């Protein structure tokens, strides 16, 4: 009798092994089932572990079970489907896939199908933080914007042949009394005068300002223009950039060509050119960063775009040979003419700089 019972028990055990079925008599601890949970707003792994596993400290069990879905345990997102130990079990179907007891398709062994969105690793952020500074393109010592908008101090005829803006094309369906000022991407008509541009050339609209005795007049850029159409004595142009209140009556000249190696940087020099500040773009008592000044050194003195000058106090004895740290301000040349140059203030140690103060070249462009 005992032998018969033992044989039957052995047969049941064998069948259980083959079918993957066990009983409490065959195993001291039943395996934990694995189901799924669709993340909702406000869910955390801590809360899910407390709900399904009755112990929030087991959040790491859920995290380790979902390596392809959760990259950072601090962040789970609504709509993600997580495998949860202890949640409703997954039922394997004949085609090798699986269906959760609560519904919803998952892959073999509870994983997601090959075409599932959740098989792709989650990528967050723009990735811009991965850019190394050395991979960014070099910044030129003088930007095209500084070069193009720089005021100039020119003698008579120094700007070359001039045309005149005679019309600003504006849409005015209500016949309003609009101020004839041009806008970016607007169109203007130019009487060419002695100008001889070609279609596609870039011109510069300018306005003459005050005179500086012995040096000429201040030329203030107003806009950059691209020639679109040409006639015998006139042209139609598009406004590319606006620097001032460009309007009818402003002169038009050929735009200077911006040529500067963006990788070139100024280097320290021991003995440099000496000159002085002629005037400020805007007459004022105190000078601040970003302001423009005129120097009495130009292309004939081998001044180069990007050169840096230090300004010293003219009342101090032998100020021009003082240390750079004693300078009132540091200037960077942003435009060069034959006899003068325009420089932008980059540093101010004493805002009391005045026209007539001496300057010395302290950093030279190659």
C-alpha positions as CSV (number, residue, x, y, z in Angstrom):
1,X,0.0,0.0,0.0
2,X,2.8,2.4,0.9
3,X,4.7,1.4,-2.2
4,X,1.7,2.2,-4.3
5,X,1.3,5.6,-2.8
6,X,5.0,6.3,-3.3
7,X,4.7,5.4,-7.0
8,X,1.7,7.6,-7.5
9,X,3.4,10.5,-5.8
10,X,6.5,10.1,-8.0
11,X,4.3,10.2,-11.1
12,X,2.6,13.4,-9.9
13,X,5.9,15.0,-9.2
14,X,7.2,14.1,-12.6
15,X,4.1,15.5,-14.2
16,X,4.4,18.6,-12.2
17,X,8.0,19.1,-13.3
18,X,7.1,18.6,-16.9
19,X,4.1,21.0,-16.7
20,X,5.9,23.5,-14.5
21,X,3.3,23.1,-11.7
22,X,4.3,22.9,-8.1
23,X,2.4,22.7,-4.9
24,X,3.3,23.8,-1.4
25,X,4.3,20.3,-0.6
26,X,6.9,20.4,-3.5
27,X,8.3,23.9,-2.7
28,X,8.8,25.7,0.5
29,X,8.2,29.1,-1.2
30,X,6.0,29.7,-4.2
31,X,7.6,32.0,-6.9
32,X,6.4,35.6,-7.0
33,X,4.2,36.4,-9.9
34,X,5.1,39.2,-12.3
35,X,2.4,41.6,-13.8
36,X,2.3,45.1,-15.1
37,X,1.3,48.6,-14.1
38,X,0.7,51.6,-16.4
39,X,2.2,54.7,-14.8
40,X,-0.2,57.5,-13.9
41,X,0.6,61.1,-13.0
42,X,1.9,61.2,-9.4
43,X,3.2,57.6,-9.3
44,X,6.6,56.9,-7.9
45,X,8.6,53.6,-7.5
46,X,8.3,54.1,-3.8
47,X,4.5,54.3,-3.9
48,X,4.2,51.3,-6.3
49,X,6.4,49.2,-4.1
50,X,4.2,50.0,-1.1
51,X,1.1,49.2,-3.1
52,X,2.1,46.0,-4.7
53,X,4.9,44.7,-2.5
54,X,3.6,46.0,0.8
55,X,7.0,47.5,1.4
56,X,8.1,50.8,-0.2
57,X,11.7,49.9,0.5
58,X,11.5,47.3,-2.2
59,X,11.3,50.0,-4.9
60,X,14.6,48.8,-6.3
61,X,13.0,45.4,-7.1
62,X,10.7,47.2,-9.6
63,X,13.6,49.3,-10.9
64,X,15.8,46.2,-11.6
65,X,12.9,44.5,-13.4
66,X,12.5,47.4,-15.9
67,X,16.0,48.3,-17.2
68,X,14.7,49.1,-20.7
69,X,12.0,51.5,-19.4
70,X,13.4,53.3,-16.4
71,X,16.9,54.8,-16.7
72,X,16.7,56.9,-13.6
73,X,14.6,55.6,-10.6
74,X,13.8,59.2,-9.6
75,X,11.8,59.6,-12.8
76,X,9.0,57.6,-14.3
77,X,6.5,59.0,-16.8
78,X,2.8,58.7,-17.3
79,X,2.0,56.0,-19.9
80,X,5.1,53.8,-19.2
81,X,4.2,50.2,-18.6
82,X,6.2,48.7,-15.7
83,X,6.7,45.0,-14.9
84,X,5.7,44.6,-11.2
85,X,6.6,41.6,-9.0
86,X,3.4,40.7,-7.2
87,X,1.0,42.4,-9.6
88,X,-1.6,40.4,-11.6
89,X,0.3,37.6,-13.4
90,X,1.1,37.5,-17.1
91,X,-0.5,34.7,-19.1
92,X,1.7,33.2,-21.9
93,X,-0.2,32.5,-25.1
94,X,0.5,30.0,-27.8
95,X,2.1,32.4,-30.3
96,X,4.9,33.1,-27.9
97,X,3.6,36.5,-26.9
98,X,1.9,37.3,-23.6
99,X,-1.2,39.0,-22.3
100,X,-1.4,40.5,-18.9
101,X,-4.3,39.4,-16.8
102,X,-5.6,43.0,-16.8
103,X,-5.2,43.2,-20.6
104,X,-2.5,44.9,-22.8
105,X,0.1,43.3,-25.0
106,X,3.6,42.5,-23.8
107,X,6.4,40.4,-25.2
108,X,7.8,37.0,-24.3
109,X,8.6,36.6,-20.6
110,X,6.7,39.8,-19.8
111,X,9.0,42.0,-22.0
112,X,7.6,44.4,-24.6
113,X,7.2,43.4,-28.3
114,X,10.1,44.2,-30.6
115,X,8.2,47.2,-32.2
116,X,7.2,48.7,-28.8
117,X,8.0,52.3,-28.0
118,X,9.1,51.2,-24.6
119,X,12.0,49.0,-26.0
120,X,13.8,52.2,-27.0
121,X,15.9,53.8,-24.3
122,X,14.4,56.9,-23.0
123,X,16.3,60.1,-23.9
124,X,15.6,63.2,-22.0
125,X,17.0,66.7,-22.3
126,X,18.3,68.5,-25.4
127,X,21.8,67.1,-25.3
128,X,23.3,70.6,-25.5
129,X,25.1,70.0,-22.2
130,X,27.2,67.4,-24.0
131,X,28.8,70.0,-26.2
132,X,32.4,70.7,-25.3
133,X,33.5,74.3,-25.3
134,X,36.4,73.5,-27.5
135,X,34.0,72.1,-30.2
136,X,32.3,75.5,-30.6
137,X,33.4,77.6,-33.5
138,X,35.9,80.3,-32.5
139,X,34.5,83.8,-31.8
140,X,36.3,86.5,-33.9
141,X,38.0,89.3,-32.1
142,X,35.7,91.7,-33.8
143,X,32.2,90.6,-34.8
144,X,30.7,91.5,-38.2
145,X,28.0,93.5,-36.4
146,X,30.6,95.7,-34.6
147,X,32.4,96.2,-37.9
148,X,29.3,97.1,-39.9
149,X,27.7,99.5,-37.3
150,X,31.0,101.2,-36.3
151,X,30.9,105.0,-36.8
152,X,33.8,106.4,-38.8
153,X,35.7,109.7,-38.7
154,X,36.4,110.6,-42.3
155,X,37.8,113.5,-44.2
156,X,36.1,115.0,-47.3
157,X,35.4,112.3,-49.9
158,X,36.7,109.6,-47.6
159,X,33.5,107.6,-47.9
160,X,33.8,107.3,-51.7
161,X,31.0,107.8,-54.3
162,X,27.6,108.5,-52.8
163,X,24.0,107.9,-53.8
164,X,20.8,109.1,-52.0
165,X,17.8,107.3,-50.6
166,X,14.8,108.9,-52.4
167,X,11.9,106.5,-51.4
168,X,10.9,104.0,-48.8
169,X,8.4,101.5,-50.1
170,X,5.7,101.1,-47.5
171,X,2.3,99.4,-47.6
172,X,-0.2,102.1,-46.5
173,X,-3.8,100.9,-47.4
174,X,-5.4,103.4,-45.1
175,X,-3.5,106.3,-46.5
176,X,-2.0,107.1,-43.1
177,X,0.6,109.8,-42.6
178,X,3.5,107.4,-41.9
179,X,7.0,108.5,-41.1
180,X,9.1,107.5,-44.1
181,X,11.5,105.3,-42.1
182,X,12.7,102.0,-43.5
183,X,12.2,98.6,-41.7
184,X,14.3,95.5,-41.9
185,X,13.4,93.5,-45.1
186,X,11.6,96.5,-46.5
187,X,12.5,98.0,-49.8
188,X,14.0,101.4,-50.8
189,X,14.7,103.3,-54.0
190,X,18.2,104.8,-54.4
191,X,19.4,107.5,-56.8
192,X,22.9,106.1,-57.6
193,X,24.7,109.3,-58.4
194,X,28.4,108.2,-58.9
195,X,27.7,104.7,-57.5
196,X,28.1,101.8,-59.9
197,X,26.8,98.7,-58.1
198,X,25.8,95.4,-59.5
199,X,22.8,93.3,-58.6
200,X,23.6,91.5,-55.3
201,X,26.1,94.0,-54.1
202,X,25.8,95.2,-50.5
203,X,25.6,99.0,-49.9
204,X,25.6,101.0,-46.6
205,X,23.1,103.7,-45.8
206,X,24.9,106.5,-43.8
207,X,24.2,109.8,-42.2
208,X,26.8,112.5,-41.8
209,X,27.2,113.9,-38.2
210,X,29.3,116.5,-36.5
211,X,32.7,117.7,-37.6
212,X,35.9,117.1,-35.7
213,X,38.5,119.8,-36.5
214,X,41.4,118.4,-38.3
215,X,39.9,115.0,-38.9
216,X,36.7,115.4,-40.8
217,X,33.1,114.4,-40.0
218,X,31.5,111.6,-38.1
219,X,29.8,109.1,-40.5
220,X,27.0,107.1,-38.8
221,X,25.8,103.9,-40.4
222,X,22.1,103.5,-40.7
223,X,21.5,100.3,-42.6
224,X,22.9,97.6,-44.9
225,X,21.2,97.2,-48.3
226,X,21.2,94.5,-51.0
227,X,20.8,95.7,-54.6
228,X,17.9,93.8,-56.2
229,X,17.2,95.7,-59.4
230,X,19.1,98.3,-61.4
231,X,18.1,101.1,-63.8
232,X,20.2,103.7,-65.6
233,X,20.3,106.1,-62.7
234,X,18.6,104.3,-59.8
235,X,18.3,101.0,-58.0
236,X,15.9,99.1,-55.8
237,X,17.3,97.5,-52.7
238,X,16.2,95.4,-49.7
239,X,17.1,96.5,-46.2
240,X,19.2,93.7,-44.6
241,X,20.0,95.3,-41.3
242,X,19.0,98.4,-39.4
243,X,21.5,100.3,-37.3
244,X,19.7,103.6,-36.9
245,X,16.6,105.6,-38.0
246,X,17.2,105.0,-41.7
247,X,15.0,107.2,-43.8
248,X,14.6,109.2,-47.0
249,X,17.5,111.6,-47.7
250,X,20.2,109.4,-46.1
251,X,23.3,108.9,-48.2
252,X,24.3,105.5,-49.6
253,X,27.9,104.3,-50.1
254,X,29.6,101.0,-50.9
255,X,29.9,98.8,-47.8
256,X,33.3,98.0,-46.5
257,X,34.4,94.3,-46.9
258,X,34.7,92.5,-43.6
259,X,37.8,90.3,-43.7
260,X,39.0,88.7,-40.4
261,X,40.2,85.2,-39.5
262,X,37.9,84.1,-36.8
263,X,40.6,82.1,-35.1
264,X,43.1,85.1,-34.9
265,X,43.5,86.6,-31.5
266,X,45.6,89.6,-30.3
267,X,48.9,88.9,-28.5
268,X,50.6,91.1,-25.9
269,X,53.3,93.5,-27.1
270,X,55.9,95.3,-25.0
271,X,56.4,98.4,-27.2
272,X,53.5,99.5,-29.3
273,X,52.1,102.4,-31.3
274,X,51.2,105.5,-29.4
275,X,48.5,108.0,-30.2
276,X,45.5,109.6,-28.5
277,X,41.7,109.6,-28.3
278,X,40.3,112.1,-30.7
279,X,36.6,112.0,-29.8
280,X,33.7,109.9,-28.6
281,X,30.9,108.7,-30.9
282,X,28.5,110.3,-28.5
283,X,29.9,113.3,-26.6
284,X,29.6,112.6,-22.9
285,X,31.4,113.1,-19.6
286,X,31.8,109.5,-18.5
287,X,32.7,106.6,-20.7
288,X,31.3,103.1,-20.3
289,X,31.8,99.6,-21.8
290,X,30.5,99.2,-25.3
291,X,30.9,102.9,-26.2
292,X,32.8,103.8,-29.4
293,X,35.7,106.2,-29.6
294,X,37.9,107.5,-32.4
295,X,41.7,107.3,-32.4
296,X,44.2,109.3,-34.4
297,X,45.9,106.2,-35.7
298,X,44.8,104.3,-38.8
299,X,45.7,102.1,-41.6
300,X,48.8,104.2,-42.5
301,X,50.1,103.5,-39.0
302,X,49.5,99.7,-39.5
303,X,46.6,99.6,-37.1
304,X,44.7,96.3,-37.5
305,X,41.2,95.2,-36.9
306,X,41.1,93.6,-33.4
307,X,44.2,95.5,-32.0
308,X,43.8,96.6,-28.4
309,X,44.9,99.9,-27.0
310,X,45.2,101.1,-23.3
311,X,44.1,104.6,-22.4
312,X,46.1,106.5,-19.8
313,X,45.6,109.7,-17.9
314,X,47.2,112.6,-19.9
315,X,47.9,114.6,-16.7
316,X,50.2,112.0,-15.3
317,X,53.9,112.4,-16.0
318,X,55.1,109.8,-18.5
319,X,51.7,108.1,-18.4
320,X,52.2,106.5,-21.8
321,X,54.9,104.1,-20.4
322,X,52.8,103.1,-17.3
323,X,51.8,99.6,-16.6
324,X,48.7,98.3,-18.4
325,X,47.0,97.7,-15.0
326,X,47.2,101.5,-14.5
327,X,45.2,102.2,-17.7
328,X,41.9,104.1,-17.5
329,X,40.3,101.9,-20.1
330,X,41.0,99.2,-22.7
331,X,39.8,99.6,-26.3
332,X,39.5,97.2,-29.2
333,X,39.7,98.4,-32.8
334,X,36.5,97.5,-34.7
335,X,37.1,99.5,-37.9
336,X,40.1,101.1,-39.6
337,X,40.3,104.0,-42.1
338,X,43.5,105.5,-43.6
339,X,44.1,108.1,-40.9
340,X,41.8,107.2,-38.0
341,X,40.3,104.1,-36.4
342,X,37.2,103.3,-34.4
343,X,37.5,101.3,-31.2
344,X,35.0,99.9,-28.8
345,X,35.5,100.1,-25.0
346,X,35.9,96.6,-23.5
347,X,37.1,97.5,-20.0
348,X,36.8,100.6,-17.8
349,X,38.9,101.1,-14.7
350,X,38.2,104.9,-14.5
351,X,35.2,106.3,-16.4
352,X,36.9,109.7,-16.5
353,X,38.6,109.1,-19.9
354,X,38.5,112.3,-22.0
355,X,39.4,113.2,-25.6
356,X,43.1,113.9,-25.8
357,X,44.1,111.1,-23.4
358,X,47.1,109.1,-24.7
359,X,46.8,105.5,-25.9
360,X,49.3,102.8,-26.4
361,X,49.0,99.6,-28.4
362,X,49.2,96.7,-25.8
363,X,47.9,93.7,-27.8
364,X,48.5,93.2,-31.5
365,X,46.6,91.1,-34.1
366,X,48.8,88.8,-36.3
